[in-house]
Amino acid sequence: MRLLATTQGLYYLATGIWPILHIDSFQAVTGAKTDLWLVRTVGLLIAVIGAAVFAARQRPALSPEMFILAGGSAMALGTIDVVYAAGGVISKIYLLDAPLEAALVVGWSIAWSRRPRP
């Protein structure tokens, strides 16, 4: 679980702050955006999720809420990647993120099934 939380936490922190630090390179890779405030808002939210998941890696056992946050955010982002890239709304580059998000969902599902129970 620690490796999973560390991996997702760092990945979300990096990808979340990218549009904050350098919107031009972000758009060069992901395509032009019209509402930059929304890109930055989503980026900050992803970074906050990453920070929470990363911080939780230090706990001896994760709370059910952390499983929901980590696995649920991966599921939500992966679904958005597939649905909107396939529909032509966002760049196909987002399809590269979808398998990573799916791997996180699988990882958190396995971790949930193996968690210590009271």
C-alpha positions as CSV (number, residue, x, y, z in Angstrom):
1,M,0.0,0.0,0.0
2,R,2.8,2.4,0.7
3,L,4.3,2.0,-2.7
4,L,0.9,2.5,-4.3
5,A,0.2,5.6,-2.2
6,T,3.7,7.0,-2.9
7,T,3.4,6.4,-6.6
8,Q,-0.1,7.9,-7.0
9,G,0.7,10.8,-4.7
10,L,3.8,11.8,-6.6
11,Y,2.1,11.3,-10.0
12,Y,-0.8,13.4,-9.0
13,L,1.3,16.1,-7.5
14,A,3.5,16.3,-10.6
15,T,0.6,16.3,-13.1
16,G,-1.5,18.6,-11.0
17,I,1.1,21.3,-10.6
18,W,2.3,21.1,-14.2
19,P,-0.4,23.5,-15.6
20,I,0.2,25.8,-12.7
21,L,3.9,26.0,-13.2
22,H,4.0,26.1,-17.0
23,I,0.7,26.3,-18.8
24,D,2.4,26.6,-22.2
25,S,4.2,23.3,-22.1
26,F,1.1,21.7,-20.6
27,Q,-1.0,22.9,-23.6
28,A,1.8,21.9,-26.1
29,V,1.4,18.3,-24.9
30,T,-2.3,18.1,-24.1
31,G,-3.7,20.6,-26.7
32,A,-5.0,24.1,-26.5
33,K,-7.5,25.0,-23.8
34,T,-10.0,27.9,-23.8
35,D,-10.7,28.1,-20.0
36,L,-7.3,28.3,-18.4
37,W,-8.8,29.0,-15.0
38,L,-10.6,25.6,-15.2
39,V,-7.3,23.8,-16.2
40,R,-5.6,25.4,-13.2
41,T,-8.5,24.6,-10.9
42,V,-8.5,20.9,-11.9
43,G,-4.7,20.8,-11.7
44,L,-4.8,22.2,-8.1
45,L,-7.5,19.7,-7.1
46,I,-5.4,16.8,-8.5
47,A,-2.4,18.1,-6.7
48,V,-4.3,18.3,-3.4
49,I,-5.5,14.7,-3.9
50,G,-1.9,13.7,-4.6
51,A,-0.7,15.4,-1.5
52,A,-3.3,13.7,0.7
53,V,-2.6,10.2,-0.8
54,F,1.2,10.8,-0.5
55,A,0.8,11.9,3.2
56,A,-1.3,8.9,4.0
57,R,1.5,6.5,3.0
58,Q,3.0,7.1,6.4
59,R,0.0,5.6,8.3
60,P,0.1,2.0,9.5
61,A,-3.3,1.5,8.1
62,L,-5.4,3.6,5.7
63,S,-8.9,4.7,6.4
64,P,-11.8,3.7,4.2
65,E,-12.0,7.3,3.2
66,M,-8.5,7.2,1.8
67,F,-9.3,4.2,-0.3
68,I,-12.3,6.0,-1.7
69,L,-10.2,9.2,-2.4
70,A,-7.3,7.3,-4.0
71,G,-9.3,4.7,-6.0
72,G,-12.2,6.9,-6.7
73,S,-10.1,9.7,-8.1
74,A,-8.2,7.3,-10.3
75,M,-11.5,5.8,-11.6
76,A,-13.0,9.3,-12.2
77,L,-9.9,10.6,-14.1
78,G,-9.5,7.4,-16.1
79,T,-13.2,7.5,-17.1
80,I,-12.9,11.1,-18.2
81,D,-9.8,10.3,-20.2
82,V,-11.5,7.5,-22.1
83,V,-14.9,9.0,-22.6
84,Y,-13.8,12.5,-23.7
85,A,-10.8,11.5,-25.7
86,A,-12.8,8.9,-27.6
87,G,-15.5,11.5,-28.2
88,G,-13.0,14.0,-29.6
89,V,-13.6,16.5,-26.8
90,I,-10.0,16.3,-25.5
91,S,-6.8,15.2,-27.1
92,K,-6.0,11.5,-27.6
93,I,-2.9,12.0,-25.6
94,Y,-5.1,11.6,-22.5
95,L,-5.6,7.9,-23.6
96,L,-2.0,7.4,-22.4
97,D,-3.1,8.3,-18.8
98,A,-6.1,5.9,-18.9
99,P,-4.1,2.7,-18.4
100,L,-2.2,4.3,-15.5
101,E,-5.4,5.3,-13.8
102,A,-6.8,1.8,-14.4
103,A,-3.7,0.3,-12.8
104,L,-4.2,2.5,-9.8
105,V,-7.9,1.4,-9.5
106,V,-6.8,-2.3,-9.7
107,G,-4.1,-1.6,-7.1
108,W,-6.4,0.1,-4.7
109,S,-9.0,-2.7,-5.2
110,I,-6.4,-5.3,-4.3
111,A,-5.2,-3.3,-1.3
112,W,-8.8,-2.9,-0.1
113,S,-9.4,-6.6,-0.3
114,R,-6.2,-7.3,1.7
115,R,-6.6,-4.6,4.3
116,P,-6.5,-5.6,8.0
117,R,-10.0,-5.8,9.4
118,P,-10.9,-5.0,13.0
